[in-house]
Amino acid sequence: MKFEKIQPGMTLYDVHSTRMGNTTQSTIGVWHVHVFSVDAESRTAVVSWNGNPRQTYYERNLTKLRASEPLLIKSGWSKRLATRAEIKAAKEAATRKEPA
């Protein structure tokens, strides 16, 4: 996500691979990042990651975050990110369920 689009009050999403306990298996984790303030001059923002105390994130960390929550597909014990086809099918299924 571009730094210029980040505004106070936004909720962004941190998505990365994480280990499943004391094993070699990994899964995809999604954490909420709430933006409290943005300083365009120093290219930083004060954020709270997953409800933890506020901390300063620099532009490099902020550009790795996502604006919308990703669709995860359960695969055995772990989860993975959905493919474009799976995202399209999920959106079509959601529009079919809504009454007109």
KEFI-838791 format. One record per atom (N, C-alpha, C, O): atom name; x, y, z. Coordinates in steps of 0.02 Angstrom, whole numbers, plus 50000, padded with zeros to 5 digits. Example, Ala and Ser with C-alpha at 12.3 -4.5 7.8 and 13.67 -1.06 7.14 Angstrom:
REM KEFI-838791
ATOM   site       x       y       z
ATOM      N   50660   49716   50390
ATOM     CA   50615   49775   50390
ATOM      C   50660   49835   50390
ATOM      O   50712   49834   50423
ATOM      N   50642   49888   50354
ATOM     CA   50684   49947   50357
ATOM      C   50645   50002   50394
ATOM      O   50670   50057   50402
//
This chain:
REM KEFI-838791
ATOM   site       x       y       z
ATOM      N   50042   49942   50000
ATOM     CA   50000   50000   50000
ATOM      C   50045   50062   50000
ATOM      O   50095   50063   50035
ATOM      N   50026   50112   49961
ATOM     CA   50066   50172   49957
ATOM      C   50058   50214   50021
ATOM      O   50004   50218   50050
ATOM      N   50113   50245   50041
ATOM     CA   50113   50284   50102
ATOM      C   50063   50342   50098
ATOM      O   50031   50359   50148
ATOM      N   50056   50373   50040
ATOM     CA   50013   50431   50031
ATOM      C   49939   50415   50044
ATOM      O   49901   50460   50061
ATOM      N   49919   50353   50038
ATOM     CA   49849   50333   50046
ATOM      C   49832   50317   50119
ATOM      O   49773   50308   50135
ATOM      N   49882   50313   50163
ATOM     CA   49869   50295   50233
ATOM      C   49845   50357   50270
ATOM      O   49876   50410   50267
ATOM      N   49789   50348   50307
ATOM     CA   49759   50403   50345
ATOM      C   49744   50380   50416
ATOM      O   49735   50320   50427
ATOM      N   49742   50426   50464
ATOM     CA   49724   50407   50533
ATOM      C   49654   50376   50535
ATOM      O   49609   50398   50500
ATOM      N   49646   50325   50577
ATOM     CA   49582   50291   50583
ATOM      C   49575   50230   50539
ATOM      O   49528   50191   50547
ATOM      N   49621   50220   50492
ATOM     CA   49617   50162   50448
ATOM      C   49636   50099   50485
ATOM      O   49675   50100   50533
ATOM      N   49609   50043   50462
ATOM     CA   49630   49978   50486
ATOM      C   49663   49943   50427
ATOM      O   49632   49930   50376
ATOM      N   49727   49927   50435
ATOM     CA   49765   49891   50384
ATOM      C   49776   49820   50408
ATOM      O   49761   49804   50466
ATOM      N   49803   49778   50365
ATOM     CA   49812   49707   50381
ATOM      C   49883   49686   50367
ATOM      O   49910   49697   50312
ATOM      N   49914   49655   50417
ATOM     CA   49981   49628   50411
ATOM      C   49974   49553   50395
ATOM      O   49944   49517   50435
ATOM      N   50000   49531   50339
ATOM     CA   49992   49462   50316
ATOM      C   50061   49433   50305
ATOM      O   50100   49458   50264
ATOM      N   50077   49379   50341
ATOM     CA   50139   49345   50328
ATOM      C   50136   49273   50354
ATOM      O   50090   49255   50392
ATOM      N   50185   49234   50334
ATOM     CA   50189   49164   50353
ATOM      C   50213   49159   50425
ATOM      O   50255   49197   50447
ATOM      N   50185   49111   50462
ATOM     CA   50204   49100   50531
ATOM      C   50205   49025   50546
ATOM      O   50170   48987   50513
ATOM      N   50244   49006   50595
ATOM     CA   50249   48935   50613
ATOM      C   50190   48915   50656
ATOM      O   50163   48956   50694
ATOM      N   50170   48852   50651
ATOM     CA   50114   48826   50690
ATOM      C   50141   48791   50751
ATOM      O   50148   48730   50752
ATOM      N   50155   48830   50804
ATOM     CA   50181   48800   50865
ATOM      C   50251   48774   50858
ATOM      O   50292   48803   50821
ATOM      N   50266   48719   50892
ATOM     CA   50333   48690   50892
ATOM      C   50339   48636   50837
ATOM      O   50356   48579   50852
ATOM      N   50324   48656   50775
ATOM     CA   50328   48609   50719
ATOM      C   50362   48644   50661
ATOM      O   50378   48703   50664
ATOM      N   50372   48606   50607
ATOM     CA   50399   48636   50547
ATOM      C   50344   48661   50501
ATOM      O   50358   48692   50450
ATOM      N   50281   48648   50518
ATOM     CA   50225   48670   50477
ATOM      C   50216   48746   50483
ATOM      O   50227   48775   50536
ATOM      N   50195   48776   50428
ATOM     CA   50182   48848   50430
ATOM      C   50113   48863   50402
ATOM      O   50083   48822   50366
ATOM      N   50087   48921   50418
ATOM     CA   50022   48943   50395
ATOM      C   50026   49018   50383
ATOM      O   50076   49050   50399
ATOM      N   49974   49046   50354
ATOM     CA   49970   49118   50342
ATOM      C   49933   49150   50400
ATOM      O   49879   49127   50420
ATOM      N   49961   49203   50427
ATOM     CA   49929   49239   50482
ATOM      C   49908   49308   50459
ATOM      O   49942   49340   50418
ATOM      N   49851   49333   50485
ATOM     CA   49826   49399   50469
ATOM      C   49816   49436   50535
ATOM      O   49781   49411   50580
ATOM      N   49846   49495   50541
ATOM     CA   49840   49536   50602
ATOM      C   49816   49605   50583
ATOM      O   49835   49632   50532
ATOM      N   49773   49634   50626
ATOM     CA   49747   49701   50615
ATOM      C   49798   49753   50639
ATOM      O   49830   49744   50691
ATOM      N   49805   49806   50601
ATOM     CA   49850   49862   50619
ATOM      C   49808   49925   50615
ATOM      O   49786   49946   50561
ATOM      N   49795   49956   50673
ATOM     CA   49755   50017   50675
ATOM      C   49801   50078   50673
ATOM      O   49849   50083   50712
ATOM      N   49787   50125   50628
ATOM     CA   49828   50185   50618
ATOM      C   49799   50242   50661
ATOM      O   49740   50258   50654
ATOM      N   49840   50271   50705
ATOM     CA   49818   50326   50748
ATOM      C   49837   50394   50719
ATOM      O   49797   50440   50720
ATOM      N   49899   50401   50695
ATOM     CA   49921   50465   50666
ATOM      C   49972   50451   50612
ATOM      O   50007   50401   50612
ATOM      N   49975   50498   50564
ATOM     CA   50022   50493   50509
ATOM      C   50062   50558   50504
ATOM      O   50033   50612   50505
ATOM      N   50127   50552   50499
ATOM     CA   50171   50610   50491
ATOM      C   50202   50605   50421
ATOM      O   50248   50567   50409
ATOM      N   50174   50645   50375
ATOM     CA   50197   50642   50305
ATOM      C   50267   50669   50297
ATOM      O   50303   50648   50252
ATOM      N   50288   50716   50340
ATOM     CA   50354   50746   50334
ATOM      C   50410   50696   50349
ATOM      O   50459   50691   50312
ATOM      N   50401   50657   50404
ATOM     CA   50453   50608   50421
ATOM      C   50436   50538   50395
ATOM      O   50473   50490   50407
ATOM      N   50380   50532   50360
ATOM     CA   50358   50468   50329
ATOM      C   50350   50413   50381
ATOM      O   50374   50357   50371
ATOM      N   50317   50429   50437
ATOM     CA   50304   50381   50490
ATOM      C   50231   50383   50510
ATOM      O   50194   50429   50491
ATOM      N   50210   50332   50548
ATOM     CA   50142   50330   50574
ATOM      C   50143   50295   50642
ATOM      O   50184   50250   50653
ATOM      N   50099   50317   50686
ATOM     CA   50092   50285   50751
ATOM      C   50035   50235   50743
ATOM      O   49978   50254   50726
ATOM      N   50050   50171   50756
ATOM     CA   50001   50118   50745
ATOM      C   49999   50071   50805
ATOM      O   50043   50070   50847
ATOM      N   49945   50031   50807
ATOM     CA   49938   49978   50856
ATOM      C   49930   49913   50818
ATOM      O   49882   49904   50782
ATOM      N   49978   49868   50827
ATOM     CA   49977   49804   50792
ATOM      C   49942   49752   50835
ATOM      O   49966   49737   50890
ATOM      N   49886   49725   50811
ATOM     CA   49849   49672   50845
ATOM      C   49828   49690   50917
ATOM      O   49828   49648   50961
ATOM      N   49811   49754   50927
ATOM     CA   49788   49776   50993
ATOM      C   49844   49789   51043
ATOM      O   49829   49803   51101
ATOM      N   49906   49784   51023
ATOM     CA   49963   49797   51067
ATOM      C   49973   49872   51076
ATOM      O   49941   49912   51041
ATOM      N   50017   49893   51122
ATOM     CA   50029   49965   51132
ATOM      C   50053   49998   51067
ATOM      O   50081   49966   51023
ATOM      N   50040   50063   51063
ATOM     CA   50058   50101   51003
ATOM      C   50134   50102   50993
ATOM      O   50173   50104   51041
ATOM      N   50153   50102   50929
ATOM     CA   50224   50107   50911
ATOM      C   50231   50143   50844
ATOM      O   50182   50148   50807
ATOM      N   50290   50166   50830
ATOM     CA   50302   50203   50768
ATOM      C   50323   50155   50713
ATOM      O   50369   50115   50722
ATOM      N   50289   50159   50657
ATOM     CA   50306   50120   50598
ATOM      C   50334   50169   50546
ATOM      O   50308   50224   50538
ATOM      N   50386   50149   50512
ATOM     CA   50414   50189   50459
ATOM      C   50384   50168   50392
ATOM      O   50351   50116   50387
ATOM      N   50396   50208   50341
ATOM     CA   50367   50196   50276
ATOM      C   50381   50125   50250
ATOM      O   50337   50094   50220
ATOM      N   50440   50100   50262
ATOM     CA   50458   50033   50238
ATOM      C   50412   49979   50266
ATOM      O   50392   49934   50230
ATOM      N   50393   49985   50331
ATOM     CA   50348   49937   50362
ATOM      C   50276   49947   50338
ATOM      O   50239   49899   50328
ATOM      N   50257   50010   50329
ATOM     CA   50188   50026   50311
ATOM      C   50170   50004   50240
ATOM      O   50113   49984   50228
ATOM      N   50218   50007   50195
ATOM     CA   50203   49988   50125
ATOM      C   50192   49913   50117
ATOM      O   50166   49891   50066
ATOM      N   50212   49873   50167
ATOM     CA   50202   49801   50164
ATOM      C   50132   49781   50187
ATOM      O   50112   49723   50178
ATOM      N   50095   49827   50217
ATOM     CA   50028   49812   50243
ATOM      C   49977   49813   50187
ATOM      O   49988   49844   50135
ATOM      N   49920   49780   50199
ATOM     CA   49867   49778   50149
ATOM      C   49807   49819   50172
ATOM      O   49794   49825   50232
ATOM      N   49771   49847   50124
ATOM     CA   49713   49889   50139
ATOM      C   49651   49848   50154
ATOM      O   49609   49868   50194
ATOM      N   49645   49791   50122
ATOM     CA   49585   49749   50133
ATOM      C   49606   49681   50160
ATOM      O   49661   49656   50147
ATOM      N   49562   49652   50199
ATOM     CA   49577   49587   50230
ATOM      C   49579   49533   50176
ATOM      O   49531   49528   50137
ATOM      N   49631   49493   50173
ATOM     CA   49636   49442   50121
ATOM      C   49590   49383   50134
ATOM      O   49571   49369   50191
ATOM      N   49572   49349   50081
ATOM     CA   49532   49288   50085
ATOM      C   49580   49229   50096
ATOM      O   49626   49219   50056
ATOM      N   49568   49191   50149
ATOM     CA   49610   49134   50164
ATOM      C   49572   49069   50150
ATOM      O   49512   49065   50163
ATOM      N   49607   49020   50124
ATOM     CA   49578   48955   50108
ATOM      C   49609   48904   50156
ATOM      O   49670   48899   50161
ATOM      N   49567   48866   50190
ATOM     CA   49592   48815   50236
ATOM      C   49618   48756   50195
ATOM      O   49583   48730   50151
ATOM      N   49679   48736   50209
ATOM     CA   49711   48682   50172
ATOM      C   49741   48634   50223
ATOM      O   49797   48643   50246
ATOM      N   49703   48583   50240
ATOM     CA   49725   48537   50293
ATOM      C   49722   48572   50360
ATOM      O   49670   48598   50379
ATOM      N   49779   48573   50395
ATOM     CA   49782   48608   50460
ATOM      C   49799   48681   50452
ATOM      O   49790   48720   50499
ATOM      N   49825   48700   50395
ATOM     CA   49849   48769   50386
ATOM      C   49802   48808   50341
ATOM      O   49751   48782   50317
ATOM      N   49820   48870   50329
ATOM     CA   49782   48914   50284
ATOM      C   49830   48942   50232
ATOM      O   49890   48946   50243
ATOM      N   49801   48960   50175
ATOM     CA   49841   48990   50121
ATOM      C   49801   49047   50091
ATOM      O   49740   49052   50101
ATOM      N   49835   49091   50055
ATOM     CA   49801   49145   50021
ATOM      C   49763   49118   49961
ATOM      O   49786   49073   49927
ATOM      N   49705   49147   49948
ATOM     CA   49663   49125   49892
ATOM      C   49693   49148   49826
ATOM      O   49726   49200   49822
ATOM      N   49682   49108   49774
ATOM     CA   49703   49127   49707
ATOM      C   49653   49178   49678
ATOM      O   49600   49188   49707
ATOM      N   49671   49208   49622
ATOM     CA   49625   49257   49591
ATOM      C   49559   49224   49572
ATOM      O   49506   49255   49580
ATOM      N   49562   49163   49548
ATOM     CA   49500   49127   49529
ATOM      C   49456   49114   49590
ATOM      O   49395   49120   49586
ATOM      N   49487   49096   49646
ATOM     CA   49448   49084   49707
ATOM      C   49418   49148   49735
ATOM      O   49362   49147   49761
ATOM      N   49453   49203   49729
ATOM     CA   49426   49268   49751
ATOM      C   49367   49287   49708
ATOM      O   49316   49311   49733
ATOM      N   49374   49278   49642
ATOM     CA   49320   49295   49596
ATOM      C   49258   49252   49610
ATOM      O   49202   49278   49609
ATOM      N   49268   49188   49622
ATOM     CA   49212   49143   49636
ATOM      C   49178   49162   49702
ATOM      O   49117   49158   49708
ATOM      N   49216   49182   49752
ATOM     CA   49188   49202   49816
ATOM      C   49147   49266   49809
ATOM      O   49094   49272   49840
ATOM      N   49170   49313   49769
ATOM     CA   49133   49375   49758
ATOM      C   49068   49362   49720
ATOM      O   49016   49391   49736
ATOM      N   49071   49317   49671
ATOM     CA   49011   49300   49633
ATOM      C   48960   49265   49678
ATOM      O   48900   49277   49673
ATOM      N   48983   49221   49722
ATOM     CA   48938   49186   49768
ATOM      C   48907   49235   49817
ATOM      O   48849   49226   49835
ATOM      N   48943   49285   49838
ATOM     CA   48917   49334   49885
ATOM      C   48864   49378   49852
ATOM      O   48815   49397   49884
ATOM      N   48874   49395   49788
ATOM     CA   48824   49437   49753
ATOM      C   48761   49397   49737
ATOM      O   48707   49426   49734
ATOM      N   48768   49332   49727
ATOM     CA   48709   49290   49713
ATOM      C   48665   49283   49776
ATOM      O   48604   49276   49771
ATOM      N   48695   49284   49835
ATOM     CA   48658   49275   49897
ATOM      C   48618   49337   49917
ATOM      O   48567   49331   49951
ATOM      N   48640   49397   49895
ATOM     CA   48607   49458   49914
ATOM      C   48541   49466   49875
ATOM      O   48542   49462   49813
ATOM      N   48485   49476   49910
ATOM     CA   48421   49487   49875
ATOM      C   48419   49557   49844
ATOM      O   48446   49605   49872
ATOM      N   48387   49563   49787
ATOM     CA   48385   49627   49751
ATOM      C   48330   49672   49774
ATOM      O   48323   49727   49748
//
